[in-house]
């Protein structure tokens, strides 16, 4: 083994940050136990939130639905219908700033602005599918109560309010008497539903929605009979469960994970997300690299320059892995032109952290596929609709995830899956929810 790589591995293992310390089977079983506890309403790091949305109904053809997508700083609106070939047709797509992004707004202003945004669409349909990518408690009538805003949205009065009901009131106050039926869902659920529409000619065993971008989460389809929270559900039906997998609290934890978690605004929460998602991965890599510099893993000059870096984002990490000999990112520019030992050590550290993220992602996906109780027949694999810039954009991550899924999920567990990627998944998924629920 290369001496530099050996030193990197010894360092990572000394602080329990190496991927070889993550056993997929062990932590998949722990993840599954947490899923069961969450479904039973018992103490668990996985909330297992019922969405009251099923996927058993046929998507009606040529029926328009108004779709809204509130995510991050943007608010998108369009009309969608499915044509005779069962393909989604998106029309009149418009994009605005999310109310509360440019400045503080009251509850009344928030919903009035949205009603103004969608005014030109209101005569198209009485059905509205609303992809609302903020923490929401979904209710049986498909409305949702906002828990809190994130992503710098300044509309505190909306927190605790019913989103659908307040939007209907704002629409009616503008003179529209036809009451709208609003179905609220988050982006992970919309991603799952979009996967259903992507290849309708295919027969899948079940569906999973997975996002690994700024944050991470997944959802899957569960039998109501397995949901033991006392919700008075029809045990003969199924529904999508929002796992809130970013909060999985029993994944292996190293010294750098612990330091990063303690430095966040929500220590002890969403610790799984902090190991793999875009909002934290740059910080995790920087913390690991600077700890390595403290242990003199690099040359004297590189140790000093690397410890002087104030921040790294996921893009900086990806830029270095794509162009380790370049100079247009903070990591590469901290190394001397001729010091390939430092460059190799840096590459090995990040590559093994990506490998660990891939293993953890494989644990997440293996757990939800196994819990779905589907995918046992290779002719009917579980369709995993995967979205997110980290999953699709971070160098080698997706390939590493598939390596572990093939080794554990397929070879050991005999469960079969297929990844799909759907453009405009939030809009398409919101359309399906609005048309079928």
N, C-alpha and C positions, 0 to 999 in steps of 0.2 A: 504493500500500500504506500502511496505517496506520503512522504513525511509530513508535508503541510496538511494534507487531508487528515492524517492520523491525529495531528495536534488539534485540529478543529473538532474532530469527533470527541476526543478526550475532554476538551473544554465544554462542549454542549452537554455531554453526559454528566459532567461535574455539576452543572446547574439544572439538570433534568429537563433539558430543552431539545433533546434529540428524538427524531422520529422512531428510532429503533426501540424506544421505551414505550411506545404506544402499541398495545395489542388489540387488533381490530375485534376479534371475537369477544374478548373480555368486556370491552367498552360498548360494543353493540348490545350485549346482554344487559348491561347497566342502563343504557339508553332505553331499551325496551321495558325494563322495570319502571323507570320514571314515567314512561308513556302510560303504562297501566295505572300507576298511582294517580296521574293527572286525570285520566278518564273516570276514575272512581271518586274524584273530588277530594282525594287525600293529599297530604303534603308532598309536593314534588317541585322540582325546578322547571318542569315542563307543564305549561298551563292547559294544553290540550283543549283549546277553545272551540266549542261547537259554532258552526257558521250558519246552520239551518239551510244550507244550499246543497242540493243533490245534483247528480249528473245523469239521472236515469231518463229524463224527458228528451224527446226529440226536439231539435232546434227547428222552429218554424221557418219556412222559406219565404223570401220576398216580403217579410214584415219588418218595417223600420223600427228601430229603437234609438232613443237618445242616449249617448254615452258620454260620461264625464270622467276625467282622470285628474285627480288632485294628488300630485306627488312632488315633493321637494318645493322648488320655487315656481314651477309651472302649473297652469291649469288648462287642460285640453278638453275640447268639445268636438263631437262629430256625430253624424248619423251613420248607423251601420245596419245593413241587412245581409242575409245570406241568399245567394242566387240559386238558380236551378242546379248548378254543379256543387252546391253546398259550400261555396267559398265566400268568405266575408268580403263585403264591399264597403269601404270606408269613404264617406262623402263629406264635403264641406268642413274639413278639419281646421279648427281654429285654436290658437294658443294665446294665452294671456298670463300675466303674473298671478300667482296665487294671492288671494285677498289676505292682507296682513303681512305680506313679504316686504313691501316698500315702506310700511309704517303701521303703527298700531291702529286697529279697527275694533269697534264694538260688535256685539253679537248681531245687532240689527244691520249694521253696515256690512258685515261679513256675508250674510245671506242675501242682502239686497244686491250686492255686487255680483254674486253668482247668478241670481235671477236675471240681472241685466245681461250678463255674459251669454246666457242660454236663450234669451228672449226670441231670437230668430229661429230657434229650433222647436219651440213649444207646440206648434201646430202639426208637427210631423208624427208624434206618437204620444200616447199617454204613459208609455213605459220608459223608465229611466234606469240604466245601469250605471252605478256610481262607484268607481274604483277610488277609494279613499285611503291613501297610504299613510295613515297615522293610527296610533293605538286606539282601537274602538272596541267596545263591548257590543257584539252583534246580538240582536233580540230575535225572538221567533218570527216576528212579522217582517224580518229582513231590514228593519231600521237599525241604527246603531248609535250608542251613546259615546261621545268623544271622551276618552280618558285624559289625554293631554296632547298638545301640539309639540312637534319637534321641528328641526330644520329651519329654525329662525322665524317661524310664523308667529306674528304678534297679534293674537286674538284670544286673550285669556278668558273673555266672557263666554266663549263658545264651549269651553271645557265643561264637561258634565251635561251638555245639551244633546238632544236627539237631532242628528244631522238631517235625516229625511223629513221629519215632521216640520222642522223649522224652515227647510227649503220649500216645502209645499206651501207653507203659510206665506213666505215671501213671494212665491209665484202667484198665489191667489190675490195678494194685495195689489198686484199689477193688473188685475182685471180678468185673469184666466179662471173660469169657473170649473173647467174639466179637471178633476183631481188627478194628479199624477201618482203612479205607483212606482216608488223608488226602492231599488234593491241595492243595499250597501255591501261592499266586500273590499278586502285588502288586496294588495298587488300580488301576493303569493297565491291567493285563491284565483285571482284573475289569470295568472300564469298557468295554473292547472287547467282551467276551463279553455284557455286558448289552445292548449295542447290537444284537447279533445277535438277541436275544430280543424286542426292542421292537416290531419290525415284521416278523414272520416271514412274512407274506403278501407282503412286498416281496422283490424279487430284486436284491441288491446285488452289485457286482463283487468287493468285498472289504471289509475292516473295519479301522478305525484306532481306537485308544483314546487320548484326549488329556486331560491334566489341567493346568489352570493355576489354582492356588489359592495356598496357602502356598508350595508349590514347583511345579515343572513337570516333566512327563515325557510320553513317548508310546510307543506300541507299534504294530506292524503285523504282517501275515502274510507270511512269507517262504518261498520254496521251500528245502527242505533242500539241494538241489543248489547253491544259492548261498552256503551256509554253509561256508567253507573252513577251519574251525578244527581239522579232524582229529578230529571227535567221533563218527565211525562212525555216521552217520545214514542212514536210509532215504531215498535221493535221490528216491523217487517220492512222498514226503509233504511236507506243509507244517507250519509251526509258527509260533507268535507269538514275535516278537523284542521284547524290552524294550530300547529304544534308549538309555535313560538320557540323554535329550536335554538335560537341564539342565546337563550337563557339556560341551556343545559349546564348544570352546575357540578357535574361529577366527572368531567373529562380530566385527564392527567394535567397537572399544573407544575410548571417549573418556576425557578426563581425570578426569571424575567417576566413571566406571566403575572406573578404575584406583585411585582413592583409596578408594572403597568396598570394593573387593576386598581391598586391603591391610589394611583395618581389621577384616576378618572373621577367624574362627578357622581358616578353611581357604583362605588366599590361593592363587590360581591354580587352584582347583577350583570346579566348578559356576559358572563365570563367566557362562554364558548365563542360568542361572536368576537370577543376581543383577541382570540387566537387566530382567526382566519379572515375576517372581513376587511374591506378596504379602508374603513374609517380608522382602523387600529394597526393594520399589518405593517405599515411604514414605521410606526412608533415601536412596534415589537422588534422589528429588524434593527432599528437604530439602538434600542436598549441592549440588544444582544451583542451588536457590534461594539458598542462602547464598553460593555462589560468585558468583551474579549480584549479590547485595547487596554483596559485597566490591568489585565493579566498578561500584557506584553505579547500578545499573539502576533502583532504586526511589527514592522520596523519602528524605530524611535520616532522618525518623522511622521509616519502614517498614524501611529498611536496618537500623537498630539493633534493632528489635523482631524482625524475621525472623531475624537472627543470634543472637538470644537463645533461640530455640526449641531445646529439647534433643533432642526426638525426634518423629517422625511415623510413623504407620502407614498401611497402604493404605486403611483406613477413613477416616482424616483427609483423605487425598487425595480420595477419592470424595465425602466430605461437602462439601468446598470446591467441587468441580466441579458438584455438584448445587445447592448453595446459596452461590454466591460472594459474595452480599450478606448472608449470615447472620453470626451472631456465635458460634455454638455449636461452632466448630472453631478450632484454633490459628492457622491461616493467616488466615482472615477476621478474627479478633479482633485480628490484628497490624496491620490496615489501618484508617485513619481512615474515618469514615462517609462522607465526601465525596470521598475520594481514589480516583476511578474509574480513573485512570491506573495506579496501583499494582495495583489489582484486575485490570485488563486484562492487565498485564504478567505477573502471577502466573498468570492463566488461560492465557495463550499458552504459557508455559514448560511447564506441566503437560500441556496438550493436545498439545503437540508430543512430549513424552516418551511419552505414551500412543500417539501415532501411531507412534513408533519401536518401541514394544513390539508394536504390531499388525503392523508390517512383519516384525519378527523372528519373531513367531508364525507369520505366513504363510510364511516361509522354512522353518520347522520342518515345518509341515503339508504344504506343497508337496513337500518332500523325501520324506516317507514315502509320500505318495500316488504320486509318480513311481516310487519304489523298489518299491512293491507291483506295478508293471507292470499295474495295473488302472485302471478308470475311463475307458477310452478311448471307450466307447460311452455316450452320455448316458442310454440306457435302463437301464444298469447302473452307477450311480455308486458311488463308494467311500463307505461309511457311516462318518462320523466321529462317534463318541460322545464328546462334550466335557463335562467336569465341572470344577467348581472355582469358588470365589467370585469370583476375579479375572476369569475369562473371562466369566462370566454377570453379574457385578455391577458391575465398574468401568465408569463411564459412557463410552459410545461405543466401548469396546474391541472388542467382538464385531462391531459394524457396520464398524469400520475393518478388522478382519481379513478379513471377507467382501469388502470392497471390493478389497483386494489379491489375494485368492484369485481373484476373478472376472477381474481384469485380467491376472494372470500364469498361474495354474493352468488356468483355463478358456480364456481368449482366446488366450494365447500357446502353452500346452502342450497344449491340447485334452484336458484331463483333467477329469472331472466328479466332483463330491462332493455329499454331503448331510449337514448337521449333524443329530444327534438328541441329545436330553437324556433320560436315564432316571432316574427317582426310585429311590432305594435301589440304585444301580448296584453297589456292592461286594457286597451280599448276593445279588443276582440273578446277578452274574457268578461269584461263588464257588459258587453252586448249579449253574450250568452246568458249571463246571470239575469239580466233584465228581461230577456225573452222567455226564459224557462222557469222562473221562480215568481 
